[in-house]
């Protein structure tokens, strides 16, 4: 019964958030559906602290996408998606977290909380790296070779972007810790979600978010530099992640696996971040 109530609450809450995001043009119509699906599953099976971590990611990433948007418009035109997320982008960002939440309701062990924080830390870290990294005064370097590349090139990393990555993952870990502590104050399981009634294990969450987010974001960059599908725009005379240009002109595939779009890269990378976070959690809690 409690799970059904949580699912119902998650559906209502995520629908409201999705509608507000649509009105602010942060989500497309299909993006609202993606937000409802992921939000309902995470709220319903993980509980409200998990759901609020998802909301924290969404709010912060939406605000960052608007930050110096005019400056970033030309810099980041290579990217497959814009600031308005569609269904697949919403699923790519929240899908791994939703999958972990489903597993958690069947097997509620603390390491899955760490995995969830790592997954959400990754998508937040990657968003921060993109939104802030493109503003770097120094050109990025390809993660595989160190070669200087154009801003917006898949696989390009910079010092500013890497610092933003750490900050993005860290803030997810901090928010998870705060929401779990508040849950205990309100009479919920709270710190028991971490497998301990002491703050010791819960205090690992910021570190878990930062390191898991960094690992996942670097995985994203590595995939972008090696096997992600990249196209060439004859209209704009440049490489791009976009299959079709904004004017409707199809772009020419030049390298990478055609099925491996940016959305799949995001989903796979969030899985890598979740795995690294889970391993770090197991290592540190066994000491």
C-alpha positions in Angstrom: 0.0 0.0 0.0 2.8 2.4 0.9 4.5 1.8 -2.5 1.2 2.5 -4.3 0.8 5.8 -2.4 4.4 6.7 -3.2 3.8 5.9 -6.9 0.6 8.0 -6.9 2.4 10.9 -5.2 5.3 10.6 -7.6 3.0 10.6 -10.6 1.2 13.8 -9.4 4.4 15.6 -8.3 6.4 14.7 -11.5 3.4 15.8 -13.6 3.3 19.1 -11.9 7.1 19.6 -12.3 6.9 18.5 -15.9 4.1 20.9 -16.7 6.0 23.8 -15.1 9.1 22.9 -16.9 7.2 22.8 -20.2 5.8 26.3 -19.5 9.4 27.5 -18.9 10.5 25.7 -22.1 12.9 23.5 -20.3 11.0 20.4 -21.5 9.3 19.6 -24.8 5.9 17.9 -24.8 7.6 14.5 -25.1 10.1 15.5 -22.4 7.2 16.0 -20.0 6.3 12.3 -20.6 9.9 11.3 -19.9 10.0 13.3 -16.7 6.7 11.7 -15.5 8.0 8.2 -16.2 11.3 8.6 -14.5 9.9 10.8 -11.7 7.1 8.4 -10.9 9.4 5.4 -10.7 12.1 7.1 -8.6 9.6 8.7 -6.2 7.5 5.5 -6.0 10.2 3.0 -5.5 13.0 5.0 -4.0 11.0 7.3 -1.8 10.8 11.1 -1.6 14.5 11.7 -0.8 15.4 9.9 -4.1 12.8 11.9 -5.9 14.1 15.2 -4.5 17.6 14.3 -5.7 16.1 13.9 -9.2 14.3 17.3 -8.8 17.6 18.9 -7.7 19.3 17.7 -10.8 16.6 18.9 -13.0 16.2 22.3 -11.5 20.0 23.0 -11.4 20.6 21.8 -14.9 17.7 23.8 -16.2 19.0 27.0 -14.5 22.5 26.4 -15.9 21.2 25.9 -19.4 19.8 29.4 -19.2 23.0 30.9 -17.8 24.7 33.0 -20.5 22.5 31.2 -23.0 23.2 33.8 -25.7 27.0 33.3 -25.4 26.7 29.5 -25.4 24.3 29.4 -28.4 27.0 29.5 -31.1 29.6 27.8 -29.0 27.6 24.7 -28.4 25.7 24.3 -31.7 27.5 21.0 -32.3 25.5 19.3 -29.5 22.7 17.0 -30.4 20.2 18.5 -28.1 19.4 22.1 -27.0 18.2 23.3 -23.6 14.7 22.0 -24.2 14.8 18.3 -23.3 12.7 15.7 -25.2 11.5 12.3 -24.2 14.7 10.4 -25.0 17.0 13.0 -23.3 14.8 12.8 -20.2 15.0 9.0 -20.2 18.7 9.1 -20.8 19.3 11.4 -17.8 16.8 9.8 -15.4 16.5 6.2 -16.8 19.4 4.7 -14.9 18.3 6.2 -11.7 14.7 4.9 -12.3 16.1 1.4 -13.0 18.1 1.4 -9.8 15.0 2.5 -7.9 13.1 -0.5 -9.3 15.8 -2.8 -8.2 15.9 -1.1 -4.8 12.3 -1.8 -4.0 12.9 -5.5 -4.7 16.2 -5.6 -2.9 16.6 -2.6 -0.5 20.3 -2.6 0.2 22.4 0.6 1.0 24.8 0.1 -1.9 21.9 0.8 -4.3 21.5 4.2 -2.8 25.2 4.8 -3.5 24.6 3.6 -7.1 21.7 6.0 -7.5 23.7 8.9 -6.2 26.5 8.0 -8.7 24.0 7.8 -11.6 22.5 11.1 -10.8 25.9 12.6 -9.9 27.0 11.6 -13.4 24.2 13.2 -15.3 24.5 16.4 -13.2 28.3 16.4 -13.5 28.1 16.0 -17.3 25.5 18.8 -17.6 27.7 21.1 -15.5 30.8 20.2 -17.5 29.0 21.1 -20.7 27.2 24.2 -19.6 30.2 25.7 -17.8 33.0 24.1 -19.8 32.0 25.7 -23.0 32.7 29.1 -21.4 36.3 28.2 -20.7 38.8 30.8 -22.0 41.2 27.9 -22.9 40.3 25.5 -25.7 39.5 21.9 -24.7 41.7 18.9 -25.4 40.6 15.6 -26.6 40.5 13.1 -23.7 42.2 10.4 -25.7 45.1 12.2 -27.3 45.4 15.6 -25.6 45.0 17.3 -28.9 43.5 20.8 -28.8 40.0 20.7 -30.4 37.2 23.2 -31.1 34.8 24.0 -28.3 31.8 21.6 -28.4 33.8 18.7 -29.8 32.7 15.3 -28.4 35.4 14.0 -26.1 36.9 17.5 -25.5 37.8 18.3 -21.8 39.1 21.4 -20.1 40.2 22.3 -16.6 37.1 24.5 -16.0 34.9 21.7 -17.3 36.5 19.1 -15.1 36.2 21.3 -12.0 32.5 21.8 -12.9 32.2 18.0 -13.2 33.4 17.5 -9.6 31.1 20.3 -8.4 28.1 18.9 -10.2 28.6 15.4 -8.7 29.4 16.8 -5.2 26.2 18.8 -5.1 24.1 15.7 -5.8 25.9 13.8 -3.0 25.3 16.7 -0.6 21.7 17.0 -1.5 21.2 13.2 -1.0 22.7 13.5 2.4 20.5 16.5 3.4 17.3 14.9 2.1 18.0 11.6 4.0 18.8 13.5 7.2 15.6 15.5 6.8 13.7 12.2 6.2 14.8 11.0 9.6 13.8 14.2 11.3 10.3 13.8 9.7 10.0 10.3 11.1 11.1 8.3 8.0 13.9 5.7 7.7 16.4 8.5 7.2 19.9 7.3 7.9 18.7 3.7 8.0 18.7 4.0 4.2 22.5 4.0 4.4 22.6 0.8 6.5 23.6 2.6 9.6 22.0 4.7 12.4 25.2 6.7 12.5 26.2 9.6 10.3 29.5 7.8 9.3 28.2 6.0 6.2 25.8 8.8 5.2 28.7 11.3 5.2 30.2 9.3 2.4 27.5 10.4 0.0 29.1 13.7 -1.1 32.3 11.9 -1.9 30.4 9.1 -3.7 28.6 11.7 -5.8 31.8 13.6 -6.7 33.9 10.6 -7.6 31.1 8.7 -9.3 30.0 11.8 -11.2 33.6 12.3 -12.3 34.0 8.7 -13.4 30.8 8.8 -15.3 31.5 12.1 -17.0 34.9 11.0 -18.1 33.3 7.8 -19.5 31.0 10.1 -21.4 33.9 12.1 -22.8 35.8 8.9 -23.7 32.8 7.4 -25.6 32.3 10.8 -27.3 35.9 10.8 -28.5 35.9 7.2 -29.7 32.7 5.5 -30.7 29.8 8.0 -30.4 28.1 8.7 -33.8 29.5 12.0 -35.3 28.1 13.7 -38.4 29.3 16.4 -40.8 27.1 19.4 -41.6 27.7 20.6 -45.2 25.5 23.6 -44.5 27.6 24.7 -41.5 30.9 23.1 -42.6 31.6 21.5 -39.3 31.3 18.3 -37.3 28.2 17.8 -35.1 26.3 15.2 -33.0 23.1 16.1 -34.9 21.7 13.7 -37.4 19.7 16.5 -39.0 20.5 20.2 -39.1 18.0 22.7 -37.7 17.0 23.6 -41.3 16.1 20.0 -42.0 19.2 19.1 -44.0 20.4 15.5 -43.3 24.0 15.3 -42.1 26.6 12.9 -43.3 27.8 10.2 -40.8 31.6 10.3 -40.7 32.6 8.1 -37.7 31.4 6.2 -34.7 28.6 3.7 -34.2 25.5 5.1 -35.8 23.2 3.7 -33.0 25.3 5.3 -30.3 23.7 8.7 -30.0 24.3 11.2 -27.3 21.3 9.9 -25.4 22.8 6.4 -25.3 26.1 7.8 -24.3 24.5 9.6 -21.4 22.6 6.5 -20.3 25.7 4.2 -20.5 27.9 6.8 -18.7 25.3 7.1 -15.8 25.6 3.4 -15.5 29.4 3.7 -15.3 29.0 6.3 -12.6 26.6 4.1 -10.7 29.0 1.2 -10.8 32.0 3.2 -9.6 30.0 4.7 -6.8 28.8 1.3 -5.7 32.3 -0.1 -5.7 33.6 2.9 -3.7 30.8 2.5 -1.2 31.5 -1.2 -0.7 35.2 -0.6 -0.3 34.8 2.2 2.2 32.0 0.7 4.3 34.0 -2.6 4.6 37.0 -0.9 6.2 
